[in-house]
Amino acid sequence: FMRQDADTLTLEVQDNGRGITAAEMRGSKSLGLLGMRERVLLFSGKLDINGSRGRGTQVTVSLPLRSK
C-alpha cells in the first residue's frame, strides 16, 4: 500500500514467501537490495526490510516530500 501525510510518502510491500532473515540481509550481495538502499538514501529517505523464516518479508520505504 501507499500512504501520504503532510511531509512523508510511505510505500509498503509485503509477501508471504520464505522470508529473509536479518543475517541473510547483512550477508547479502544482492544488487537489488543495495540499489534500493542507495536510491532511498539519495532522497534522504528510510528503507526498512523485515522478514522472518516461513512468514514472508515486508519492505517499507519512507520518503520526505520536502527537502530538509
OpenMM code with the backbone's topology and positions (N, CA, C; nanometers):
from openmm import Vec3, app, unit

residues = "PHE MET ARG GLN ASP ALA ASP THR LEU THR LEU GLU VAL GLN ASP ASN GLY ARG GLY ILE THR ALA ALA GLU MET ARG GLY SER LYS SER LEU GLY LEU LEU GLY MET ARG GLU ARG VAL LEU LEU PHE SER GLY LYS LEU ASP ILE ASN GLY SER ARG GLY ARG GLY THR GLN VAL THR VAL SER LEU PRO LEU ARG SER LYS".split()
positions = [
    Vec3(0.0824, -0.1165, 0.0000),
    Vec3(0.0000, 0.0000, 0.0000),
    Vec3(0.0873, 0.1235, 0.0000),
    Vec3(0.0267, 0.2365, -0.0288),
    Vec3(0.0963, 0.3633, -0.0292),
    Vec3(0.0123, 0.4624, 0.0492),
    Vec3(0.0806, 0.5447, 0.1298),
    Vec3(0.0081, 0.6495, 0.2016),
    Vec3(0.0936, 0.7760, 0.2046),
    Vec3(0.0256, 0.8864, 0.2204),
    Vec3(0.0934, 1.0151, 0.2243),
    Vec3(0.0368, 1.0955, 0.3400),
    Vec3(0.1271, 1.1570, 0.4164),
    Vec3(0.0813, 1.2529, 0.5147),
    Vec3(0.1423, 1.3879, 0.4774),
    Vec3(0.1418, 1.4818, 0.5658),
    Vec3(0.1845, 1.6174, 0.5321),
    Vec3(0.3268, 1.6252, 0.4774),
    Vec3(0.4163, 1.5409, 0.5276),
    Vec3(0.5554, 1.5545, 0.4846),
    Vec3(0.6247, 1.4244, 0.4441),
    Vec3(0.5520, 1.3133, 0.4378),
    Vec3(0.6143, 1.1844, 0.4065),
    Vec3(0.5262, 1.1000, 0.3149),
    Vec3(0.5914, 1.0353, 0.2193),
    Vec3(0.5261, 0.9360, 0.1346),
    Vec3(0.5808, 0.8000, 0.1770),
    Vec3(0.4926, 0.7063, 0.2071),
    Vec3(0.5341, 0.5740, 0.2533),
    Vec3(0.4776, 0.4671, 0.1610),
    Vec3(0.5654, 0.3769, 0.1169),
    Vec3(0.5275, 0.2634, 0.0334),
    Vec3(0.5626, 0.1370, 0.1102),
    Vec3(0.4672, 0.0469, 0.1207),
    Vec3(0.4904, -0.0786, 0.1919),
    Vec3(0.4491, -0.1957, 0.1033),
    Vec3(0.5399, -0.2926, 0.0915),
    Vec3(0.5138, -0.4135, 0.0137),
    Vec3(0.5409, -0.5324, 0.1050),
    Vec3(0.4477, -0.6267, 0.1059),
    Vec3(0.4617, -0.7436, 0.1926),
    Vec3(0.4271, -0.8689, 0.1132),
    Vec3(0.5034, -0.9757, 0.1375),
    Vec3(0.4707, -1.1028, 0.0735),
    Vec3(0.4599, -1.2120, 0.1794),
    Vec3(0.4201, -1.3281, 0.1361),
    Vec3(0.4090, -1.4411, 0.2287),
    Vec3(0.5025, -1.5538, 0.1862),
    Vec3(0.6168, -1.5163, 0.1293),
    Vec3(0.7151, -1.6136, 0.0826),
    Vec3(0.7973, -1.6728, 0.1961),
    Vec3(0.9159, -1.7205, 0.1633),
    Vec3(1.0001, -1.7906, 0.2610),
    Vec3(1.0564, -1.6974, 0.3673),
    Vec3(1.0629, -1.5686, 0.3399),
    Vec3(1.1136, -1.4713, 0.4370),
    Vec3(1.2646, -1.4584, 0.4308),
    Vec3(1.3130, -1.3398, 0.4610),
    Vec3(1.4569, -1.3149, 0.4653),
    Vec3(1.4922, -1.2778, 0.6091),
    Vec3(1.5963, -1.3379, 0.6610),
    Vec3(1.6360, -1.3113, 0.7992),
    Vec3(1.7343, -1.1946, 0.8042),
    Vec3(1.7545, -1.1390, 0.9227),
    Vec3(1.8491, -1.0290, 0.9408),
    Vec3(1.9899, -1.0722, 0.9002),
    Vec3(2.0282, -1.1945, 0.9324),
    Vec3(2.1609, -1.2449, 0.8961),
    Vec3(2.1768, -1.2521, 0.7446),
    Vec3(2.0721, -1.2937, 0.6747),
    Vec3(2.0782, -1.3003, 0.5285),
    Vec3(2.0904, -1.1603, 0.4688),
    Vec3(2.0225, -1.0637, 0.5270),
    Vec3(2.0312, -0.9264, 0.4761),
    Vec3(2.1711, -0.8701, 0.4964),
    Vec3(2.2308, -0.8950, 0.6127),
    Vec3(2.3659, -0.8442, 0.6403),
    Vec3(2.4679, -0.9053, 0.5456),
    Vec3(2.4538, -1.0327, 0.5132),
    Vec3(2.5496, -1.1009, 0.4278),
    Vec3(2.5147, -1.0966, 0.2803),
    Vec3(2.4094, -1.0257, 0.2471),
    Vec3(2.3596, -1.0257, 0.1098),
    Vec3(2.4517, -0.9512, 0.0143),
    Vec3(2.4729, -1.0107, -0.0999),
    Vec3(2.5456, -0.9462, -0.2086),
    Vec3(2.4466, -0.9033, -0.3167),
    Vec3(2.3197, -0.9025, -0.2808),
    Vec3(2.2129, -0.8706, -0.3749),
    Vec3(2.2222, -0.7265, -0.4225),
    Vec3(2.2322, -0.7086, -0.5511),
    Vec3(2.2346, -0.5736, -0.6065),
    Vec3(2.0976, -0.5083, -0.5970),
    Vec3(1.9933, -0.5891, -0.5902),
    Vec3(1.8585, -0.5340, -0.5777),
    Vec3(1.8410, -0.4587, -0.4468),
    Vec3(1.8793, -0.5213, -0.3352),
    Vec3(1.8685, -0.4556, -0.2051),
    Vec3(1.9627, -0.3362, -0.1957),
    Vec3(2.0840, -0.3524, -0.2444),
    Vec3(2.1806, -0.2430, -0.2425),
    Vec3(2.1301, -0.1249, -0.3250),
    Vec3(2.0774, -0.1533, -0.4429),
    Vec3(2.0233, -0.0479, -0.5287),
    Vec3(1.9067, 0.0245, -0.4639),
    Vec3(1.8198, -0.0507, -0.3968),
    Vec3(1.7071, 0.0120, -0.3270),
    Vec3(1.7581, 0.1050, -0.2180),
    Vec3(1.8539, 0.0576, -0.1393),
    Vec3(1.9088, 0.1412, -0.0307),
    Vec3(1.9694, 0.2700, -0.0859),
    Vec3(2.0490, 0.2584, -0.1907),
    Vec3(2.1144, 0.3757, -0.2487),
    Vec3(2.0129, 0.4768, -0.2997),
    Vec3(1.9105, 0.4302, -0.3671),
    Vec3(1.8091, 0.5216, -0.4213),
    Vec3(1.7309, 0.5912, -0.3107),
    Vec3(1.6956, 0.5170, -0.2080),
    Vec3(1.6219, 0.5765, -0.0961),
    Vec3(1.7087, 0.6819, -0.0268),
    Vec3(1.8367, 0.6524, -0.0061),
    Vec3(1.9263, 0.7484, 0.0582),
    Vec3(1.9445, 0.8748, -0.0253),
    Vec3(1.9424, 0.8620, -0.1573),
    Vec3(1.9535, 0.9800, -0.2442),
    Vec3(1.8432, 1.0812, -0.2169),
    Vec3(1.7286, 1.0334, -0.1715),
    Vec3(1.6146, 1.1198, -0.1431),
    Vec3(1.5982, 1.1442, 0.0072),
    Vec3(1.7037, 1.1156, 0.0840),
    Vec3(1.7022, 1.1321, 0.2301),
    Vec3(1.5904, 1.0515, 0.2948),
    Vec3(1.5647, 0.9351, 0.2384),
    Vec3(1.4568, 0.8505, 0.2884),
    Vec3(1.5049, 0.7410, 0.3808),
    Vec3(1.4127, 0.6538, 0.4118),
    Vec3(1.4392, 0.5434, 0.5042),
    Vec3(1.3872, 0.4138, 0.4422),
    Vec3(1.4671, 0.3081, 0.4494),
    Vec3(1.4296, 0.1764, 0.3992),
    Vec3(1.4347, 0.0774, 0.5143),
    Vec3(1.3246, 0.0100, 0.5384),
    Vec3(1.3184, -0.0946, 0.6404),
    Vec3(1.2793, -0.2251, 0.5728),
    Vec3(1.3544, -0.3306, 0.6014),
    Vec3(1.3236, -0.4636, 0.5496),
    Vec3(1.3140, -0.5569, 0.6692),
    Vec3(1.1986, -0.6167, 0.6860),
    Vec3(1.1750, -0.7076, 0.7980),
    Vec3(1.1203, -0.8388, 0.7442),
    Vec3(1.1790, -0.9465, 0.7879),
    Vec3(1.1311, -1.0772, 0.7455),
    Vec3(1.1525, -1.1795, 0.8539),
    Vec3(1.0821, -1.2874, 0.8412),
    Vec3(1.1051, -1.3997, 0.9314),
    Vec3(1.0817, -1.5279, 0.8534),
    Vec3(1.1642, -1.6259, 0.8839),
    Vec3(1.1631, -1.7528, 0.8114),
    Vec3(1.0225, -1.8113, 0.8065),
    Vec3(0.9764, -1.8380, 0.6856),
    Vec3(0.8470, -1.9006, 0.6645),
    Vec3(0.7271, -1.8082, 0.6768),
    Vec3(0.7510, -1.6804, 0.7026),
    Vec3(0.6389, -1.5886, 0.7232),
    Vec3(0.6419, -1.4695, 0.6282),
    Vec3(0.7368, -1.4658, 0.5365),
    Vec3(0.7397, -1.3579, 0.4392),
    Vec3(0.8289, -1.2418, 0.4793),
    Vec3(0.8247, -1.1402, 0.3943),
    Vec3(0.9087, -1.0219, 0.4109),
    Vec3(0.8251, -0.8977, 0.3889),
    Vec3(0.8571, -0.7936, 0.4638),
    Vec3(0.7904, -0.6651, 0.4486),
    Vec3(0.8974, -0.5603, 0.4201),
    Vec3(0.8777, -0.4839, 0.3127),
    Vec3(0.9685, -0.3763, 0.2751),
    Vec3(0.8914, -0.2459, 0.2865),
    Vec3(0.9472, -0.1509, 0.3622),
    Vec3(0.8837, -0.0211, 0.3798),
    Vec3(0.9820, 0.0877, 0.3392),
    Vec3(0.9379, 0.1759, 0.2499),
    Vec3(1.0168, 0.2906, 0.2057),
    Vec3(0.9422, 0.4160, 0.2473),
    Vec3(1.0124, 0.5051, 0.3167),
    Vec3(0.9548, 0.6336, 0.3558),
    Vec3(1.0402, 0.7438, 0.2951),
    Vec3(0.9758, 0.8339, 0.2216),
    Vec3(1.0466, 0.9434, 0.1561),
    Vec3(0.9890, 1.0768, 0.2009),
    Vec3(1.0768, 1.1720, 0.2352),
    Vec3(1.0266, 1.3039, 0.2709),
    Vec3(0.9744, 1.3748, 0.1460),
    Vec3(0.8656, 1.4478, 0.1616),
    Vec3(0.8091, 1.5208, 0.0484),
    Vec3(0.8716, 1.6585, 0.0327),
    Vec3(0.9385, 1.7035, 0.1358),
    Vec3(1.0064, 1.8331, 0.1307),
    Vec3(1.1518, 1.8112, 0.1674),
    Vec3(1.2402, 1.8848, 0.1012),
    Vec3(1.3820, 1.8704, 0.1340),
    Vec3(1.4102, 1.9331, 0.2699),
    Vec3(1.5049, 1.8716, 0.3399),
    Vec3(1.5384, 1.9189, 0.4751),
    Vec3(1.6590, 2.0075, 0.4730),
] * unit.nanometer
topology = app.Topology()
chain = topology.addChain("A")
for resn in residues:
    res = topology.addResidue(resn, chain)
    for name in ("N", "CA", "C"):
        topology.addAtom(name, app.Element.getBySymbol(name[0]), res)
